[in-house]
Amino acid sequence: MTRDWELTEEQFNLLLNWLDPDREAAARKYALIQLRLVRFFATRGYIDAENLADRCIDVTVRKVDGLTDYVGDRTLYFLGVARYVLMELIREKHQPIPDPDPPPVPDVDLEECLERCLRELAEDDRVLVLDYEEGEKGSRIRKRRKLAEDLNITMNALRIKIHRLHQELHECILRCLNELPAN
Amino acid sequence: MLQNGNDHSEFRQYLLGQLSDETRDQLEERLFSDDEVFQELLATEDELIEAAIGKELTTAEADRFEKHFLITPERKEKLQFRGALQRVAKKNQLAKEPRPKPVWPNWIPQVAVSLIALVIVGGIIWMLLPRTIGERTLVAALNERGGGTPAESLTLPLPYDDLKLHLRLPQPAVPAKDYRVEMRSADGQTRVVKVVGYNDQFVDVVIPASSLAHGLYAFKVSVIKPDSSVQYIPYSYVLSVD
């Protein structure tokens, strides 16, 4: 990530507090806001979308002291910031300099971590995640309908549930990869 | 909240950068104000990655996926993660797939083999067991009806496995290197019986007791001479089975 200034812990805490007085809820909101901002810029073809998302956060942090009386949706506030940053990018004829891609993780390490993280899931969730991947295109859809029926939820709810489990696994894998001994 | 396939299609177009500016701006209002809508977008993102791995995208979609969607490190990571998940799931599926079910229940071949082995062993034991033998001596009569000589008589069931008949030869005996004996039953059927020994006085044959039914049996003896010529002995031996 490229930042032209460093976000201090104090500033970060101020931002979290502004998002939600509950620290955990604020952290969840912050993470989702960052993902939204990345998609905002990515869909416009900015290959440095992650850096631009950070720029939006930085803009907000600089103003957070003056936002204590803000009454609107605080997540939606960031959409306004993103549009403002976008105008700046257009005005400055922004030429993105992407961060180099990190070296790809060896498949063997990834699978080792994935299997480890799958074991950390609750039994039902692990079975669900693996069953969800089963089958080819046609049979896969039928299989998923059956999974949703068995869980007594809609297909859409199943998609969301699976996505959340994927997120959980993904975070676990990132932690696990950091713990693996370097080759 | 996602209500219909139009939303799903719109999310997909958003991710591939195919929406008009106006539609995109409207969708972003929803994405930033509703966590559920945003979660659905992320779920659609997962499905797009899944479709790309499964080569289920159209050529145009695949091109946009490569050039427009797969531009952030986070999405590249997700692509690699999903590929690994599919491989692990496949391995898991193969491991839990039941082996093809046999047509017969598992225990049937085992029982069949056991039975066959039992029959073979039983047969061998039966063959090795000494068979009980009853003996009778028959004297040659002048003709098949026994002439004036009373027929040797037996009563069924016989209390032994085999019947050994000593057929007394007419004297003087013709020099022989072997004998052939036929047994004819009252219904006209003829069969060769087993010669188990002979000397100048007798030819011995053995007949399984189980092969005898009620009725008269006549035995015809032929001499196989040393020069291999065969000489028929013009007498009959008669056995009556009651």
Interface residues (C-beta under 8 A of the other chain):
Chain A: L32 L35 R36 V38 R39 F40 A42 T43 R44 G45 Y46 I47 A49 E50 D73 T75 L76 F78 L79 D99 D101 P102 P104 V105 D107 L110 E111 L114 E115 L118 V129 L130 Y132 E133 E134 K137 N156 R159 I160 I162 H163 R164 H166 Q167 L169 H170 I173
Chain B: L2 Y14 L15 G17 L19 R24 E28 E29 L31 F32 S33 D35 E36 F38 Q39 E40 L41 L42 A43 D46 E47 G54 E56 H68 F69 I71 T72 P73 E74 R75 K76 E77 K78 Q80 F81 R82 A84 L85 Q86 R87 V88 A89 K90 N92 Q93
